[in-house]
Amino acid sequence: MLKKQIFELWIQHKELVIEIGYKALLTLLTILFTFIISKLIKNTIITKLNKMERFDKTLLPLTRTIIGLSIYTVGLVIILDIFGVNTNSIVALLGAAGIAIGLALKDTLSNIAAGIMILILRPLEVGDFIECAGNAGTVSEVGLFTTILKTPDGLYISVPNSNLSNSSIKNFTKNGTRRIEIVVGISYNDSIDKAFEVLNEIIKNEDRFLLEPAPTIAVQSMGDSSINIHLRAWAKLSDYWDIHWKLNKLIKEEIEKAGLTIPYPQRDVHMINK
């Protein structure tokens, strides 16, 4: 009796059962194919990105996740289409949801996009000293949402990446060299040539100055109380502050030793008796 009922059900619903089985088989093959393709594409792209020196390795997990989700989403749409679900309406719904989410998280997504561009284009790197968007400090971390700066006096500053991407970035570290500029004033009664001799001797004895571009000495201006002489010289970034601090002390000592005067602002008051 049971066998007869099963046989009758088979006769009545044979086409439906075959269709469901066919669709189930296609679904399994789609899942398997999606899994294999996802793995192959992720491995290929990640391998290529690993070989790119300018690509930040912190982006690899995010990239792998985005690729996987994208491929699995396509696989899901194919499976729904196999079962006759109207995928056009689903795609439209996902698109509308994506737009709504994008508008709601506009600032956050802007920071993420800016963070990715910073990591790829590398206008700054961890360890660089930068000035941007009214902030200055050493970059300690470049994230997807914010960039962390540490100021010379130890303060913690978190700057949204969109602020960095929308502003000019002054990177003091990027080029590896920096120009030292010191202005020294001498009295109007002193010899400019003598001051030049003193400064040239200082330059000659400082072997950490770069030969190219060559150091220069020039009269910058004639101020209210002094003749201002400008010394410019290039040095490696690692030597910059040490040389700068040393020169400030040494120039004063050598200028005074040569009999020259470093004047200070003064005002002469003439009293007229009537």
C-alpha atoms as a printed R data frame, in Angstrom:
    type eleno elety resid chain resno      x       y       z
1   ATOM     1    CA   MET     A     1  0.000   0.000   0.000
2   ATOM     2    CA   LEU     A     2  2.768   2.428   0.949
3   ATOM     3    CA   LYS     A     3  4.735   1.588  -2.147
4   ATOM     4    CA   LYS     A     4  1.670   2.259  -4.251
5   ATOM     5    CA   GLN     A     5  1.157   5.677  -2.654
6   ATOM     6    CA   ILE     A     6  4.796   6.599  -3.194
7   ATOM     7    CA   PHE     A     7  4.593   5.469  -6.801
8   ATOM     8    CA   GLU     A     8  1.434   7.528  -7.366
9   ATOM     9    CA   LEU     A     9  3.063  10.568  -5.818
10  ATOM    10    CA   TRP     A    10  6.046  10.049  -8.074
11  ATOM    11    CA   ILE     A    11  3.817   9.817 -11.124
12  ATOM    12    CA   GLN     A    12  1.904  12.933 -10.119
13  ATOM    13    CA   HIS     A    13  4.914  15.082  -9.108
14  ATOM    14    CA   LYS     A    14  7.701  13.529 -11.158
15  ATOM    15    CA   GLU     A    15  8.410  16.683 -13.130
16  ATOM    16    CA   LEU     A    16  8.428  18.837  -9.974
17  ATOM    17    CA   VAL     A    17 10.782  16.461  -8.143
18  ATOM    18    CA   ILE     A    18 13.125  16.326 -11.131
19  ATOM    19    CA   GLU     A    19 13.052  20.114 -11.409
20  ATOM    20    CA   ILE     A    20 13.796  20.569  -7.695
21  ATOM    21    CA   GLY     A    21 16.597  18.016  -7.850
22  ATOM    22    CA   TYR     A    22 18.038  19.710 -10.918
23  ATOM    23    CA   LYS     A    23 17.926  23.109  -9.226
24  ATOM    24    CA   ALA     A    24 19.450  21.667  -6.024
25  ATOM    25    CA   LEU     A    25 22.287  20.170  -8.059
26  ATOM    26    CA   LEU     A    26 22.865  23.481  -9.820
27  ATOM    27    CA   THR     A    27 22.846  25.225  -6.428
28  ATOM    28    CA   LEU     A    28 25.480  22.871  -5.030
29  ATOM    29    CA   LEU     A    29 27.620  23.293  -8.146
30  ATOM    30    CA   THR     A    30 27.224  27.088  -7.915
31  ATOM    31    CA   ILE     A    31 28.270  27.106  -4.247
32  ATOM    32    CA   LEU     A    32 31.282  24.905  -5.019
33  ATOM    33    CA   PHE     A    33 32.223  26.958  -8.065
34  ATOM    34    CA   THR     A    34 31.819  30.229  -6.117
35  ATOM    35    CA   PHE     A    35 34.019  28.920  -3.304
36  ATOM    36    CA   ILE     A    36 36.762  27.807  -5.712
37  ATOM    37    CA   ILE     A    37 36.658  31.006  -7.776
38  ATOM    38    CA   SER     A    38 36.665  33.160  -4.624
39  ATOM    39    CA   LYS     A    39 39.716  31.366  -3.270
40  ATOM    40    CA   LEU     A    40 41.600  31.547  -6.584
41  ATOM    41    CA   ILE     A    41 40.867  35.241  -7.151
42  ATOM    42    CA   LYS     A    42 41.668  36.208  -3.547
43  ATOM    43    CA   ASN     A    43 44.959  34.310  -3.574
44  ATOM    44    CA   THR     A    44 45.953  35.777  -6.949
45  ATOM    45    CA   ILE     A    45 45.145  39.373  -6.005
46  ATOM    46    CA   ILE     A    46 46.663  39.121  -2.520
47  ATOM    47    CA   THR     A    47 49.852  37.627  -3.981
48  ATOM    48    CA   LYS     A    48 50.100  40.490  -6.477
49  ATOM    49    CA   LEU     A    49 49.456  43.102  -3.765
50  ATOM    50    CA   ASN     A    50 52.093  41.525  -1.506
51  ATOM    51    CA   LYS     A    51 54.667  42.128  -4.228
52  ATOM    52    CA   MET     A    52 53.751  45.821  -4.509
53  ATOM    53    CA   GLU     A    53 56.113  47.819  -2.304
54  ATOM    54    CA   ARG     A    54 53.826  50.851  -2.228
55  ATOM    55    CA   PHE     A    55 50.796  48.842  -1.070
56  ATOM    56    CA   ASP     A    56 50.304  48.915   2.683
57  ATOM    57    CA   LYS     A    57 50.034  45.387   4.065
58  ATOM    58    CA   THR     A    58 47.468  46.516   6.659
59  ATOM    59    CA   LEU     A    59 44.936  46.667   3.816
60  ATOM    60    CA   LEU     A    60 45.314  42.978   2.915
61  ATOM    61    CA   PRO     A    61 42.652  41.614   5.338
62  ATOM    62    CA   LEU     A    62 40.166  44.291   4.251
63  ATOM    63    CA   THR     A    63 40.890  43.611   0.576
64  ATOM    64    CA   ARG     A    64 40.471  39.866   1.055
65  ATOM    65    CA   THR     A    65 37.131  40.384   2.813
66  ATOM    66    CA   ILE     A    66 35.772  42.749   0.153
67  ATOM    67    CA   ILE     A    67 36.737  40.394  -2.672
68  ATOM    68    CA   GLY     A    68 35.176  37.403  -0.917
69  ATOM    69    CA   LEU     A    69 31.914  39.195  -0.132
70  ATOM    70    CA   SER     A    70 31.641  40.501  -3.691
71  ATOM    71    CA   ILE     A    71 32.060  37.044  -5.236
72  ATOM    72    CA   TYR     A    72 29.677  35.375  -2.764
73  ATOM    73    CA   THR     A    73 27.088  38.071  -3.443
74  ATOM    74    CA   VAL     A    74 27.243  37.259  -7.151
75  ATOM    75    CA   GLY     A    75 26.899  33.558  -6.309
76  ATOM    76    CA   LEU     A    76 23.827  34.257  -4.159
77  ATOM    77    CA   VAL     A    77 22.179  36.210  -6.973
78  ATOM    78    CA   ILE     A    78 22.831  33.287  -9.359
79  ATOM    79    CA   ILE     A    79 21.273  30.794  -6.894
80  ATOM    80    CA   LEU     A    80 18.185  32.992  -6.463
81  ATOM    81    CA   ASP     A    81 17.891  33.215 -10.219
82  ATOM    82    CA   ILE     A    82 18.047  29.416 -10.469
83  ATOM    83    CA   PHE     A    83 14.976  29.148  -8.233
84  ATOM    84    CA   GLY     A    84 13.133  31.753 -10.259
85  ATOM    85    CA   VAL     A    85 13.369  34.598  -7.778
86  ATOM    86    CA   ASN     A    86 13.163  38.000  -9.445
87  ATOM    87    CA   THR     A    87 16.773  39.083  -8.986
88  ATOM    88    CA   ASN     A    88 16.184  42.449 -10.618
89  ATOM    89    CA   SER     A    89 14.050  43.582  -7.708
90  ATOM    90    CA   ILE     A    90 16.613  42.230  -5.211
91  ATOM    91    CA   VAL     A    91 19.473  44.013  -6.974
92  ATOM    92    CA   ALA     A    92 17.422  47.216  -7.018
93  ATOM    93    CA   LEU     A    93 16.628  46.763  -3.316
94  ATOM    94    CA   LEU     A    94 20.294  46.196  -2.458
95  ATOM    95    CA   GLY     A    95 21.225  49.234  -4.515
96  ATOM    96    CA   ALA     A    96 18.679  51.399  -2.706
97  ATOM    97    CA   ALA     A    97 19.852  50.052   0.656
98  ATOM    98    CA   GLY     A    98 23.455  50.766  -0.332
99  ATOM    99    CA   ILE     A    99 22.584  54.353  -1.251
100 ATOM   100    CA   ALA     A   100 20.715  54.856   2.036
101 ATOM   101    CA   ILE     A   101 23.597  53.420   4.052
102 ATOM   102    CA   GLY     A   102 26.070  55.479   2.056
103 ATOM   103    CA   LEU     A   103 24.184  58.696   2.799
104 ATOM   104    CA   ALA     A   104 23.868  57.840   6.481
105 ATOM   105    CA   LEU     A   105 27.560  57.002   6.784
106 ATOM   106    CA   LYS     A   106 28.810  59.632   4.355
107 ATOM   107    CA   ASP     A   107 31.483  61.063   6.642
108 ATOM   108    CA   THR     A   108 32.627  57.621   7.806
109 ATOM   109    CA   LEU     A   109 32.885  56.291   4.246
110 ATOM   110    CA   SER     A   110 34.722  59.459   3.265
111 ATOM   111    CA   ASN     A   111 37.289  58.777   5.979
112 ATOM   112    CA   ILE     A   112 37.661  55.172   4.819
113 ATOM   113    CA   ALA     A   113 38.160  56.206   1.189
114 ATOM   114    CA   ALA     A   114 40.661  58.871   2.241
115 ATOM   115    CA   GLY     A   115 42.499  56.359   4.445
116 ATOM   116    CA   ILE     A   116 42.803  53.894   1.569
117 ATOM   117    CA   MET     A   117 44.126  56.617  -0.752
118 ATOM   118    CA   ILE     A   118 46.662  57.722   1.874
119 ATOM   119    CA   LEU     A   119 47.857  54.142   2.318
120 ATOM   120    CA   ILE     A   120 48.168  53.653  -1.451
121 ATOM   121    CA   LEU     A   121 49.604  57.051  -2.502
122 ATOM   122    CA   ARG     A   122 51.735  57.414   0.656
123 ATOM   123    CA   PRO     A   123 52.022  61.197   1.035
124 ATOM   124    CA   LEU     A   124 53.000  60.281   4.592
125 ATOM   125    CA   GLU     A   125 54.205  57.220   6.454
126 ATOM   126    CA   VAL     A   126 54.579  56.146  10.061
127 ATOM   127    CA   GLY     A   127 57.498  58.082  11.557
128 ATOM   128    CA   ASP     A   128 57.106  61.160   9.325
129 ATOM   129    CA   PHE     A   129 56.754  64.574  10.928
130 ATOM   130    CA   ILE     A   130 53.922  66.412   9.174
131 ATOM   131    CA   GLU     A   131 51.883  69.578   9.405
132 ATOM   132    CA   CYS     A   132 48.329  69.457   8.098
133 ATOM   133    CA   ALA     A   133 44.851  70.765   8.871
134 ATOM   134    CA   GLY     A   134 46.194  72.916  11.695
135 ATOM   135    CA   ASN     A   135 47.960  69.993  13.378
136 ATOM   136    CA   ALA     A   136 51.634  69.044  13.530
137 ATOM   137    CA   GLY     A   137 53.307  65.932  14.864
138 ATOM   138    CA   THR     A   138 54.964  62.614  14.133
139 ATOM   139    CA   VAL     A   139 52.740  60.020  12.451
140 ATOM   140    CA   SER     A   140 52.401  57.032  14.783
141 ATOM   141    CA   GLU     A   141 49.574  55.215  12.998
142 ATOM   142    CA   VAL     A   142 47.709  55.437   9.681
143 ATOM   143    CA   GLY     A   143 44.305  53.799   9.997
144 ATOM   144    CA   LEU     A   144 41.257  53.524   7.744
145 ATOM   145    CA   PHE     A   145 39.325  56.160   9.699
146 ATOM   146    CA   THR     A   146 41.925  58.378  11.365
147 ATOM   147    CA   THR     A   147 45.633  59.137  11.385
148 ATOM   148    CA   ILE     A   148 47.300  59.360  14.793
149 ATOM   149    CA   LEU     A   149 49.909  62.060  15.439
150 ATOM   150    CA   LYS     A   150 52.221  62.498  18.406
151 ATOM   151    CA   THR     A   151 53.303  66.080  19.016
152 ATOM   152    CA   PRO     A   152 56.857  66.988  20.152
153 ATOM   153    CA   ASP     A   153 55.494  67.619  23.657
154 ATOM   154    CA   GLY     A   154 53.860  64.175  23.774
155 ATOM   155    CA   LEU     A   155 50.239  65.018  22.957
156 ATOM   156    CA   TYR     A   156 47.970  62.512  21.182
157 ATOM   157    CA   ILE     A   157 46.117  63.869  18.133
158 ATOM   158    CA   SER     A   158 43.585  61.878  16.103
159 ATOM   159    CA   VAL     A   159 42.992  63.475  12.687
160 ATOM   160    CA   PRO     A   160 40.116  62.241  10.443
161 ATOM   161    CA   ASN     A   161 41.564  61.003   7.159
162 ATOM   162    CA   SER     A   162 39.161  63.171   5.156
163 ATOM   163    CA   ASN     A   163 40.755  66.253   6.757
164 ATOM   164    CA   LEU     A   164 44.176  65.084   5.584
165 ATOM   165    CA   SER     A   165 43.022  64.325   2.039
166 ATOM   166    CA   ASN     A   166 41.269  67.696   1.709
167 ATOM   167    CA   SER     A   167 44.238  69.738   2.980
168 ATOM   168    CA   SER     A   168 47.803  70.368   1.911
169 ATOM   169    CA   ILE     A   169 50.244  68.129   3.759
170 ATOM   170    CA   LYS     A   170 53.634  69.564   4.698
171 ATOM   171    CA   ASN     A   171 55.919  66.566   5.204
172 ATOM   172    CA   PHE     A   172 59.204  67.525   6.885
173 ATOM   173    CA   THR     A   173 60.590  63.975   6.662
174 ATOM   174    CA   LYS     A   174 59.740  62.800   3.141
175 ATOM   175    CA   ASN     A   175 62.809  64.088   1.279
176 ATOM   176    CA   GLY     A   176 65.392  62.972   3.831
177 ATOM   177    CA   THR     A   177 67.165  66.374   3.860
178 ATOM   178    CA   ARG     A   178 66.284  69.792   5.213
179 ATOM   179    CA   ARG     A   179 67.647  73.308   4.919
180 ATOM   180    CA   ILE     A   180 68.989  75.004   8.036
181 ATOM   181    CA   GLU     A   181 68.344  78.735   8.133
182 ATOM   182    CA   ILE     A   182 69.842  81.059  10.732
183 ATOM   183    CA   VAL     A   183 69.672  84.842  10.733
184 ATOM   184    CA   VAL     A   184 72.294  86.736  12.732
185 ATOM   185    CA   GLY     A   185 72.272  90.496  13.187
186 ATOM   186    CA   ILE     A   186 75.400  92.637  13.440
187 ATOM   187    CA   SER     A   187 75.804  96.295  14.274
188 ATOM   188    CA   TYR     A   188 75.773  98.945  11.552
189 ATOM   189    CA   ASN     A   189 79.263  99.834  12.748
190 ATOM   190    CA   ASP     A   190 80.613  96.308  12.132
191 ATOM   191    CA   SER     A   191 82.233  94.954   8.971
192 ATOM   192    CA   ILE     A   192 79.962  92.735   6.872
193 ATOM   193    CA   ASP     A   193 83.011  91.073   5.273
194 ATOM   194    CA   LYS     A   194 84.321  90.147   8.707
195 ATOM   195    CA   ALA     A   195 80.980  88.589   9.614
196 ATOM   196    CA   PHE     A   196 81.064  86.630   6.345
197 ATOM   197    CA   GLU     A   197 84.551  85.325   7.229
198 ATOM   198    CA   VAL     A   198 83.340  84.115  10.624
199 ATOM   199    CA   LEU     A   199 80.307  82.332   9.166
200 ATOM   200    CA   ASN     A   200 82.336  80.779   6.330
201 ATOM   201    CA   GLU     A   201 84.792  79.388   8.861
202 ATOM   202    CA   ILE     A   202 81.924  77.873  10.831
203 ATOM   203    CA   ILE     A   203 80.578  76.258   7.654
204 ATOM   204    CA   LYS     A   204 84.040  74.938   6.773
205 ATOM   205    CA   ASN     A   205 84.389  73.242  10.176
206 ATOM   206    CA   GLU     A   206 80.954  71.612  10.112
207 ATOM   207    CA   ASP     A   207 81.432  68.460   8.019
208 ATOM   208    CA   ARG     A   208 77.780  67.402   8.333
209 ATOM   209    CA   PHE     A   209 76.664  70.098   5.893
210 ATOM   210    CA   LEU     A   210 75.847  68.732   2.442
211 ATOM   211    CA   LEU     A   211 77.999  69.922  -0.454
212 ATOM   212    CA   GLU     A   212 75.008  70.043  -2.796
213 ATOM   213    CA   PRO     A   213 73.188  72.360  -2.599
214 ATOM   214    CA   ALA     A   214 76.136  74.421  -1.390
215 ATOM   215    CA   PRO     A   215 75.812  76.539   1.776
216 ATOM   216    CA   THR     A   216 75.155  80.250   1.166
217 ATOM   217    CA   ILE     A   217 75.642  83.435   3.165
218 ATOM   218    CA   ALA     A   218 73.938  86.688   2.187
219 ATOM   219    CA   VAL     A   219 72.747  89.977   3.604
220 ATOM   220    CA   GLN     A   220 69.068  89.413   4.168
221 ATOM   221    CA   SER     A   221 68.010  92.917   5.164
222 ATOM   222    CA   MET     A   222 68.962  96.135   6.869
223 ATOM   223    CA   GLY     A   223 66.771  96.200   9.954
224 ATOM   224    CA   ASP     A   224 65.967  98.976  12.391
225 ATOM   225    CA   SER     A   225 68.799  97.992  14.734
226 ATOM   226    CA   SER     A   226 71.038  95.602  12.779
227 ATOM   227    CA   ILE     A   227 72.346  94.298   9.486
228 ATOM   228    CA   ASN     A   228 70.746  90.858   9.197
229 ATOM   229    CA   ILE     A   229 72.903  88.145   7.648
230 ATOM   230    CA   HIS     A   230 71.270  84.940   6.467
231 ATOM   231    CA   LEU     A   231 73.071  81.582   6.621
232 ATOM   232    CA   ARG     A   232 71.542  78.706   4.647
233 ATOM   233    CA   ALA     A   233 72.895  75.159   4.528
234 ATOM   234    CA   TRP     A   234 71.496  71.703   3.840
235 ATOM   235    CA   ALA     A   235 71.876  68.681   6.100
236 ATOM   236    CA   LYS     A   236 70.512  65.187   6.511
237 ATOM   237    CA   LEU     A   237 67.289  65.069   8.455
238 ATOM   238    CA   SER     A   238 68.895  63.034  11.232
239 ATOM   239    CA   ASP     A   239 71.483  65.809  11.767
240 ATOM   240    CA   TYR     A   240 69.152  68.796  11.394
241 ATOM   241    CA   TRP     A   241 68.296  69.688  14.983
242 ATOM   242    CA   ASP     A   242 71.710  68.849  16.391
243 ATOM   243    CA   ILE     A   243 73.393  71.175  13.894
244 ATOM   244    CA   HIS     A   244 70.728  73.862  14.318
245 ATOM   245    CA   TRP     A   245 71.150  74.015  18.103
246 ATOM   246    CA   LYS     A   246 74.935  73.850  17.862
247 ATOM   247    CA   LEU     A   247 75.085  76.701  15.331
248 ATOM   248    CA   ASN     A   248 72.965  79.052  17.430
249 ATOM   249    CA   LYS     A   249 75.444  78.756  20.284
250 ATOM   250    CA   LEU     A   250 78.583  78.694  18.120
251 ATOM   251    CA   ILE     A   251 77.650  81.690  15.948
252 ATOM   252    CA   LYS     A   252 77.091  83.928  18.974
253 ATOM   253    CA   GLU     A   253 80.408  82.901  20.491
254 ATOM   254    CA   GLU     A   254 82.394  83.314  17.250
255 ATOM   255    CA   ILE     A   255 80.758  86.638  16.358
256 ATOM   256    CA   GLU     A   256 81.657  88.089  19.752
257 ATOM   257    CA   LYS     A   257 85.156  86.561  19.637
258 ATOM   258    CA   ALA     A   258 85.762  88.363  16.306
259 ATOM   259    CA   GLY     A   259 84.928  91.705  17.951
260 ATOM   260    CA   LEU     A   260 81.566  92.049  16.248
261 ATOM   261    CA   THR     A   261 78.405  93.085  18.032
262 ATOM   262    CA   ILE     A   262 74.983  91.455  18.054
263 ATOM   263    CA   PRO     A   263 72.764  94.469  18.743
264 ATOM   264    CA   TYR     A   264 69.390  94.430  20.410
265 ATOM   265    CA   PRO     A   265 66.462  96.715  19.576
266 ATOM   266    CA   GLN     A   266 66.874 100.110  21.176
267 ATOM   267    CA   ARG     A   267 65.337 103.561  20.969
268 ATOM   268    CA   ASP     A   268 67.120 106.860  21.389
269 ATOM   269    CA   VAL     A   269 65.113 109.517  23.208
270 ATOM   270    CA   HIS     A   270 66.224 113.141  22.826
271 ATOM   271    CA   MET     A   271 65.069 115.571  25.528
272 ATOM   272    CA   ILE     A   272 64.519 119.153  24.378
273 ATOM   273    CA   ASN     A   273 64.425 121.814  27.062
274 ATOM   274    CA   LYS     A   274 62.345 124.866  26.305
